Amino acid sequence: MTDFDTLNARIDALEISRAHQDRAIEDLSEALAGQWKEIEALHRQVARLTEQLAEAAAAGAGGGEVEPPPPHY
């Protein structure tokens, strides 16, 4: 093999490696975008549940009276 052939083989190997890396980066970017969408949806859900819990706590307060404990028989 001549120096020129060796150089071409190395360049080909580098180009193949670069193509694989580009694809891996693209796959990771897509996965990250999907995860962000899911995180945002979960954040909205937590905010809604927090509101519902606060509303339920406010509605259940009923004037702040404490019920006496039941009599023990």
C-alpha positions in Angstrom: 0.0 0.0 0.0 1.4 3.4 -0.9 1.3 6.5 1.3 -1.5 7.8 -0.9 -3.6 4.7 -0.3 -2.9 4.8 3.4 -4.0 8.4 3.6 -7.2 7.7 1.6 -8.0 4.8 3.9 -7.5 7.0 7.0 -9.6 9.8 5.5 -12.4 7.3 4.7 -12.3 5.9 8.3 -12.5 9.5 9.6 -15.5 10.3 7.4 -17.3 7.1 8.5 -16.6 7.9 12.1 -17.9 11.4 11.6 -21.1 10.2 10.0 -21.7 7.8 12.9 -21.1 10.6 15.4 -23.4 13.0 13.5 -26.2 10.4 13.6 -25.6 9.8 17.3 -25.8 13.5 18.0 -29.0 13.8 16.0 -30.5 10.8 17.9 -29.5 12.3 21.3 -30.9 15.7 20.3 -34.3 14.1 19.4 -34.4 12.2 22.6 -33.6 15.3 24.6 -36.3 17.3 22.8 -38.8 14.5 23.7 -37.8 14.5 27.3 -38.2 18.3 27.5 -41.7 18.0 26.2 -42.5 15.3 28.8 -41.0 17.4 31.6 -43.0 20.4 30.5 -46.2 18.3 30.5 -45.4 16.9 33.9 -44.7 20.5 35.2 -48.1 21.6 34.0 -49.7 18.6 35.7 -48.0 19.3 39.0 -49.1 22.9 38.8 -52.7 21.8 38.2 -52.6 19.3 41.1 -51.1 21.9 43.4 -54.0 24.2 42.6 -56.5 21.5 43.2 -55.0 20.6 46.5 -55.0 24.2 47.6 -58.6 24.6 46.6 -59.6 21.3 48.4 -57.7 22.4 51.5 -59.4 25.8 51.5 -62.8 24.2 50.9 -62.2 21.7 53.7 -61.2 24.2 56.2 -64.8 25.0 57.0 -64.2 27.9 59.4 -61.3 26.4 61.3 -63.4 24.5 63.9 -61.8 21.5 65.4 -64.1 18.5 65.9 -64.0 17.0 69.3 -62.7 13.4 69.5 -65.4 10.8 69.5 -66.4 9.3 72.9 -64.7 6.0 73.7 -67.1 3.3 74.8 
